[in-house]
Amino acid sequence: MKKRLSAFLLTALILASTALHAQYYDIGQAPARTRWMKIDTGNFSIIYPDYFYEKARQTAALFSSQTEAVASGLHTFPRKTPIILHPGSAISNAFAIWAPRRIEIYTTPPQDTYAQPWLHQLTLHEYRHIVQLSKLDQGITRFFGYLFGQQAAAISTGLFVPSWFIEGDAVATETGLGKSGRGRMPSFNAPLRALLAEKERYSYPKASFGSYRDFVPDIYTTGYHIVAASRTLYGQTSWNEAMNSVARKPWLITPFNHGLKSASGLNKKGLYLQSMAYLDSLWQGRQLTDEAIRIIPEKTRSHTNYHSPHQMNDSTFISLKTTLHDIPRIVKTYSSGREEIIHTPGFIFDNRISYSNGTLVWSEYRPHVRWSTVSYTDLVYLNTQTGELKRKSFRKRFFAPAISPDGKKTAVSETDGTGKHYITIIQSDTINRYIVPEGVFPSFPSWSGDMKKIAFIGTSESGKALYMLDPDEKTFSVLLPYAFSEISEPYFLDKGILFSASVNAKSQICLLDLTSGEASVLTSSAYGGFAPSFSDNRLTYLEYSADGTRIANRSINKPASQPYTPDTDQSWPLAAALAGQENSDGVTFAMPDTDYPQKRYKKAAHLFGVHSWAPLYIDIGGETARPGFSVMSQNLLSTMFITAGYDYNPSEETGMFRASLAWKAWFPEFRVTTSHGLRASSFTGDDNMTRRFTWNETNLDLSISQALNLSRGNVNSGIYGEITHNFSQVRHLSGTPERFMKGIFSGMSYRVFGYSYQRQAYRDLAPDFGINMDVSFRHTPAGEINAGSVFGIQSQLFLPGIAANHSLSVYGAYQQTDPGDYRYANLISISRGYTTIPFGEELISWKAAYRLPLFYPDFHLGGLLYIKRLRANAFYDFTDVKARETQNSGYFNSAGLDLISDVHLFGLSTPVSAGIRGVYTFRDGTPAFGFLFSVNFYEY
């Protein structure tokens, strides 16, 4: 038993670590009608829809021009890398995926993009991830590549390389090689700067793995500042040696530390502590701030951020509020600190809301019902006086909506499916689009008081500039010239425009005087001020603090004395050091004007993509590994997945050949699963001797299924349907008992599953409100083996508990079985704690559970264990069995308690849950105890 448990733990952790870095990652499919094209360069294949050539050409030129620069720091050059472009999503993101090796890009830029174009940013950041994993293709890891395929480097990364380094090194690359990057963004370092100044430095495990109790900067922020500070102190050598050590000496258990020590004398923890001390000295600790009225909330249960504040009257502000313990809410905040929730929104892009004349508007995420790479935005309008909510769906991608002063028009930044950008004005259902100058991406539009002008930020190869649109004349003008320095969120005054900008590496509120053309700095916030708005002759904005962002309010009657000038690298010593190491010559990172021939990318010719194999049978769906061998294939469009191999069952001492194919290119999806081989069991003869026997079994399952995403607002909902034909043939061998079943089994299965869950907070154990329903029916209409039929219906209801992040769930189910010569397994869940519950022709099951967090200890034991949360689950189960045999009928009730800890083991990024269950079975009158263990494969 101990050997099996150890093997399970090791297998689970390896697979979990692999999953962290996107092995077999499927981001979804594009619409079936998409016609794909391809550009081939020496190092890249760009795959894109046929209407997207210009952006594909730019992608090919940018990646090709930066290949050597991105790879040079780690002294490795990857093999040819496919890049797939998805222009149909409202989400801005990209994925560097190792198995099969590729980069997938959602090409729509974000509103809060850096002072360089989105594709420039992705070229440096995402390709660096490919370089990192390619760096491991040497030494012992290369040998493992012959055994495991492309997954070998991913497994090595998951086991030995901290996730903060993976992202931090990529951010350092985008900063050192680019003219902007997150390393030059005040909003990127402000939370860490405030934490170091006002709170105790976190332990290394807490900084690496996060916390449910406190806000912890993400792995991008933490990782960049460790990597950049250490490179400033020691150069690039330490990280190169660390990756070499992982690839060449994995037997050292902590090879990453070994490589770091050889170059710097410090391990991961030591470098973290030294880097934080260096940053604290660089940033000079606690800072003074200017005079302003700061709204302090009456009650804060956890780290709290406010977004897009607006002053409604002299004592009331409205904003979007986000916390660790609650889902996002739009709230009114009074000067006293008292708050009132006025609406619970869905996923708001950029956490940005616009307010004017009693009306709020924001842009909310709307997924496509079927295709995961396609999504839109809805414009949502809220009347703050009546509470009336209106949702407008245009099936377009509208961002950062700004409502006009009279509340009748909305200006948005729009990106269409071809990658063109517009400032778009919506009035009722009328849409007027103003295409921006070539090569400019618009963000954060703002109306003038007379509604004749719209200010916005323009981003191009030259950096960021403040623009103004005259809709009547259809002309654009530049108000503040381009610079590679952060400016954002313009807001019109009568004779000026407020905006946030980087001033001495902090975000401050600035004012452009439209009469003189001069810009000045209005605030001197300790860790940064941003998101300005203006009402009743007062400026409202946000300030960073160690406890989150806070609303600040002040007058601006006093003339500003500090002129605004864009930041240079003198304000960013870490970025300057990185640029010097990368030999960045200061030349603008321009778009290469290179043309490429294109050709059709034929789907039928690219169905197979064998990427990994193993001397084990890896069951991806079941997330387990067993003796045998396996081969895995996934094509680049993620429309066909194949797994095949030999699966040896140690308990039966037999094996089967297995293969599965999933086809996801159409609407609906199709799946084929087959297996063939020996099975084994045993029986007790008349002489009371146990005899083992075997038989030959062939299985074939054919299924049609489809999941539909119906999510809207703050509710995640959907429906899933599946029809499956199950075919099995059992053939006796010489030792098979005659009474053992044989012949052909031909069954049909039908299932419909629907769900609707309210969005969850970070600390939630379950949704506050939600319901699901699962209806299944199985029967055997043909074949020699008759299993009869079984029908099951089950539903679960989620309700809030008595305190925040507590959850009450109620489960109810009914099953009716009409067995044949054999019977189907149960479709519904039955009471816990019983070794066996007799089969019945009718089952009724009820369950109630109460989940609650107990502590957030953030306790660590060296590098072996880090405990983030202790939680409990009290439950009561009731099962009523009605069987033909009276002795099998009756009630099977149980009650129990689970005590569970959410932890990280051995320094791995993969979250693990482990605990103990105590359960009392009323029918038996005995208590029982058992261990609980699970791996969260999907949380990163």
Salt bridges, closest charged atoms under 4 A:
ASP26 OD2 - LYS664 NZ 3.18
ASP40 OD2 - LYS38 NZ 3.63
ASP40 OD1 - LYS80 NZ 3.13
ASP40 OD2 - LYS599 NZ 3.58
ASP50 OD2 - ARG35 NE 3.42
GLU54 OE2 - ARG57 NH2 2.86
GLU104 OE1 - HIS86 NE2 2.66
GLU104 OE2 - ARG102 NE 2.74
ASP137 OD2 - ARG79 NH2 3.90
ASP137 OD1 - ARG142 NE 3.54
GLU167 OE1 - HIS125 NE2 3.15
GLU167 OE1 - HIS129 NE2 3.11
ASP169 OD2 - ARG128 NE 2.70
GLU174 OE1 - HIS125 ND1 2.82
GLU174 OE2 - ARG182 NE 2.99
ASP214 OD2 - LYS206 NZ 2.48
ASP214 OD2 - ARG213 NE 3.16
ASP290 OD1 - ARG294 NH2 3.29
ASP290 OD2 - ARG554 NH1 3.09
ASP326 OD2 - ARG329 NE 2.99
GLU339 OE1 - LYS321 NZ 2.62
GLU364 OE2 - ARG391 NH1 2.88
ASP378 OD2 - ARG366 NH1 2.80
ASP378 OD2 - ARG391 NH1 3.39
GLU414 OE2 - ARG433 NH2 2.77
ASP470 OD2 - LYS453 NZ 3.62
GLU486 OE2 - LYS464 NZ 3.04
GLU543 OE1 - ARG294 NE 2.43
ASP547 OD1 - LYS199 NZ 3.08
ASP569 OD1 - ARG184 NE 2.73
GLU582 OE2 - ARG231 NH2 3.09
ASP647 OD2 - ARG626 NH2 2.73
ASP647 OD2 - ARG658 NE 2.85
GLU652 OE2 - ARG679 NH2 2.89
GLU669 OE2 - ARG370 NH2 3.73
ASP687 OD2 - ARG691 NH2 2.58
GLU697 OE2 - ARG679 NH1 3.53
GLU738 OE2 - LYS742 NZ 2.84
ASP774 OD2 - ARG751 NH2 2.79
ASP818 OD1 - ARG884 NH2 3.88
GLU841 OE2 - ARG823 NH2 2.73
GLU842 OE2 - LYS882 NZ 3.96
ASP858 OD2 - LYS206 NZ 3.00
ASP858 OD2 - ARG213 NH2 3.49
ASP877 OD2 - ARG832 NE 2.78
ASP898 OD1 - ARG917 NE 2.73
ASP902 OD2 - ARG869 NE 2.82
ASP902 OD2 - ARG871 NE 2.91
